[in-house]
């Protein structure tokens, strides 16, 4: 799938990954608008990397143009 095709799925709460990464990356997910220290926190992407946990994720141009995005099963919260 392309990034354009997968984005609505991410917005709906699905976890996604690129087949081409083939490393310890487990999935990318979207965290919706929240609050932090009494201030609005805008939505952001997180990536879960096996053995490292979560970190912020910003898709690169290569990620946006890639056609190997896929939905990850929900039990990927290892």
HELIX and SHEET records of a PDB file:
HELIX    1   1 UNK A    3  UNK A   11  1                                   9    
HELIX    2   2 UNK A   61  UNK A   65  1                                   5    
SHEET    1   A 2 UNK A  15  UNK A  18  0                                        
SHEET    2   A 2 UNK A  69  UNK A  72 -1                                        
SHEET    1   B 3 UNK A  25  UNK A  31  0                                        
SHEET    2   B 3 UNK A  44  UNK A  49 -1                                        
SHEET    3   B 3 UNK A  53  UNK A  57 -1                                        
SHEET    1   C 2 UNK A  34  UNK A  36  0                                        
SHEET    2   C 2 UNK A  39  UNK A  41 -1                                        
END                                                                             
